[in-house]
């Protein structure tokens, strides 16, 4: 069975019989986990093992685990700082910050791989213009060259833990104030304005480093009337042809307000697929998942399947062995030594 184009979520810490049926549907290719699915490292490892056992090749399991405000698993996991902390250090201590970024990427990835998660939606490649509150310190820096270097180091660490990297939010979310979770942001800049700025990290990392890219639910009105995740212009003309990206294109959550311009959930799924997305996130709305499964027409695509299989985590990591290793202990020390008080940071829904 090939991997289908939908990535769905679960209600709780176990899989219901109804959810097992959904995960066996040929249109499903993966599962995204949230804080509501997490109770302990042992529980989440059992859950991922059960998900992986449902089908062959196994469903992809992903999570948003960037650090700071966006870290779904907390108790039993290292508290990761927002990557903006690395950017704050970068201008004074660039080489030290690059090493810290590499160690942080490895720690994040190794701890997730040790409980059976295939990948985290990371890193954020947006620029922090000081405009977007939803991005903010989730971005490494304001300067595109600094973002590129820090992200490359972070991804190098992820790769050492055999985790694929998925950059977001193409072609850039940092210059708009509206949060696409709650509204439709409009970016009024020309392509040329973004090409050497917001798009630079994507351009420099897409050819060899990124296994996946997530487009933004933002309308760049000087370029196209559709949000980037539904736009053949952005995905096929710019990302695929002009930039040469060969990895998986993964939509942001189709349930977000920024996607509503396209229509109902099935219309959104159809538009995202037509635009060139390989994997579609459909979260926090179980009834809509069933509706899309009943109504979406989509043939198996060997090329899409190949791109998605590359997102699987490689070489399983034993958690007890990991936490007994000197590399893990040193990484925990390194991150704690440069990190702010992450206990006071709130989890972003």
N, C-alpha and C positions, 0 to 999 in steps of 0.2 A: 504493500500500500504506500502510495506517495504521501508526502506531507501536504495538507491542504493549506489554503491561504488565510484561515482565521486563527487568531490567538485569543482565547477566551479566559475567563477567570472562574474562581470558585467562591462559594458563599462562606465557607468556614474552614476549620482545621482538618476536616476529613472530607472524603469524596462521597457524595450521595449517589444512590443508584441512578437517579436521573442524570447526574453529572457524568457518570461513567458512560451512559449511552451517548451523551453529547460528545465526549472525548473520543469515542469510537467512530464518529461521523467522518466520512472522507473529506469534508470541507475543513476540518479542524487540523491545524498543524502545530499548535502550541498552547501553553498555559502561562499566564502572567499571574504572579503571586503578589499579595498585598499584606499589610500588617494584620488584617483580620484572619489571615491563613496561618499565622505564626503563633506558636505557644512556647516552643523550646527548640534547641538544636536537634534533639532526638526526634521530636514530633515532625519537624519539617523534613528531616532526612527520610523518615518513614513515608511521608506524604509524597516526596519527589520520587522515591523508589516505586511507590504504587502507581504514580502517573507514568513513569517510564516503562513499567511492565504492561501497560494497557495495549500498546501497539509496537510494531517493528516496521521501519525504523522508529525509534521512540520519539514521542512528542517533545518539542523544544520547551524547556522551562526557563522563564525569565523573571526578572524582578527589577524594580527601580531601587538601586542601592548605591547612590552617589556619595553619601555622607552628608553631614549637616542636617538640613531640613528634610532631605529625601533619603532616608535609610529605613527600609521596611522592617528589617529584623534588628532588634536592639539587645535585649537581654541574652547573654551568651555569645554575643558578637562584639568585636572591637568597635568602639565608638569612633566613627570616622569624621574628621572635620570637613567643612565645606571646602571645595577645591580652591575657592577664592582666597583661603588662607595661604595656600602655596603661592598664589600670585602676589600677595602682599609682601612675601619674603623675596620674591624673585628679583626685583630691581636692585636690591642691596647685595643679595647672595645668590646669583643665578645658578651656579654649579651645585651648591648645596640644595637649592630648591628643586632642581631637576632630579637629583638623587632621591629627595624626599617624595617627589611625585611618583617615581618608579616604585619605591617601596610601598607607597600607599596603594597604587594600582595592584601590586602583587598581593598585599594583605586583603584588600577587598575581594579580589578574585579567588584567592586560595580558600578563604573562609566560606565563600558561597559554593565553590566546587566541592568542598568537603562535606556539604549536605546535599549534594546532587543537583544544584542549580546550574544550568548550562551557561547563562550569561546575564550580566546586568546591563541595563540600558545606560551605558556610559562609554566615553565621557561626554559631558556637555561641551560643545564647541562654540557656543554663542559668546559674543563680546559683552562685557558689562559696561554699558554706557551710563549706568546710574539712572536709567529710565524705567526698566522693567523690574517690578518688585518680584514677580514670579521667577525671574532668572537671578538677578542679584549675585550673591556670592556662590551660586551654583556654577557660575562661569569662572574660569581661571583668572581672567584679566581683561582689561580694556584693549590692550595692544594685541593685534592679530598675530604678530610674530611670537610674542610671549605665550599666547594661547597655544599656538602650533607646537612650540618647543615643550611646554609643560605637558600638553596632551600626548605628544609622542612618547615622552618618558613614562607617563602614566600607563599608556597602552603597552609599552615594553614590559612593564611589570605585570599587566594582565596576561600577556602572552606567556610569560614565564610560569604562570599558573594554568596555562592551557585554556584560557578563556578568550573568546572572540570579542572584539570591540565594536560598539554601535554608537556612532556619533550623532548628536542631535543639537539644534533643531534646524535643519537645512531650509533655506540658505542663511538663516540668522533670525533669532527671536529677541535680541537684546535691545533693539532700537524702537520698540513699541511699548506703550504703557499698558494697554489692555491685556489681561490674562486670557489666553485662548480657552482655558477651562470654563470661563464664565461669559465670554463674548467673542466677537470676531475682530481681531486686530487688523488694522490697515496700515501698511508701510508704504509711504509715498515716495521712496527713493527710486532712482534709476538703477538698472543693472550695473552700470559702470561704477556707481557709487559703492555698491556692495562687493564688486569683484575683487578689489584690492584690500577690502576690510573684512566684513563679516564672512565672506566666502573663502578667504585665504586659508584658514585652517582646514576646511573641507577639501579644497583643491590640493593642498599639499599632502594630505593624509589619505585621500580616497583611493589612490592607485594601488598601494601595497599594504597599508596599515589597517584600514577599516573593513570589517566583514559586513557591516550593515550601516545604513544611514536612515535616520528618521526625519521626514520633512515636517515643517511647521504648519499648523492650522492658521496661517496668516495670508491675507491677500496683499500681494505686492503689486499695487494697482497700475504702476507704470509698465509692468511686464505682462500681467495676465489678470483676468477678472476672477479666477478661481484660486482658493487657498492652495499653497504649494503641494500639499498631499493629494490633491485631486487634479493637479495640473500636468497634462502631457508636456507643456512647455518646460516646466521646471524639472520634471523627472526624466523625460525622454530627450528633449533637446539640450538642456543644460547639463544635467547630472550624468546621463548616459553618453551622449554624443560629444558634447564639448569638453566635459571633464573626464570622460572615459571610465566612469565607475562601473565595475563588474559585479559588485556584491549585492546583498539583499536590500531592497528598499522596504522599510517597515513603517506603516502609517502610525501616527499618534492615535490616541483613543478616539474612535468614531462616535462615541457618546458625548464628547465634549461640545460645548456651545459653539466653538469655532468651526465645527463641521456641519452645523445645522443648515447652512446656506444651500447645501447640496440636496436636502430632502430627508426622507425617513432613513432608517438604518440600512435597509436593503439598497436604496438608491445611493447611499454613501459608500457602501461596500462595492457596488457596481462601478461607481465613478472612480474610486481609488484603484481598483483593478485595471480599469480601462486606461488610467493615467500611467500605470506602470508599477504600482506597488506589488510586492511579492507576499507580504504578510500584513494582515489588517487586525489592529487591536480593537476588540469589542468588549468593553468592561462595564461593570457596575449597573447592568441592566439585563438580568437573566431572560426576561420575556422577549427582549429584542434579539438575543442570541438565537432563540428558537425560531423566531420569525425569519431571520436571515438564513438560517440553515434550511428552512422550508422553501424559501423563495429565490435564493441566489443561484444563478446558473453559472457554473464555472467548471471547465474541463481540466483534467490533470495536465500539468505542464512540467515536463522533465527539467527544463532550465530553471524554473522556479524552485522545484524540489532540490536541485543541486545547490542552488544558492542557500536554501534554508538548512540543508544538512551541514553546511559549513559552519553554522552557528552552534552546532552541538559542542559541548565541552569535551575535551580530550583528556585521556589519562586520569582516571578517578583518583581522588586524594582521600586518604584515610584521616578522619578528623583527629583521632587520638595521636596518631603519628605526627600530624601537622603541629598540634599544640605542644608537643614534646620537643619539637625541633628548635635548634638555635636560630634558624632563619626567622621563624615565627616570633620568637621571643624578642629578637632584635628589631623586627619590624614593628611590633607593638610598642616597644620603647621609643623608636624613632618617631612614630606618629604621635604618641602621647607627649613627646618632648616639644613638638612644634604646634600642637593643636590647642585651640581655645577650649573653654569649658563646654563640651558638647552636651552635657546633661541638661543644660538650660535651653537647648534648641528644640523647637517644636517640629513634629513630623508633618510634612506637607502632604495633604490628601491627594 
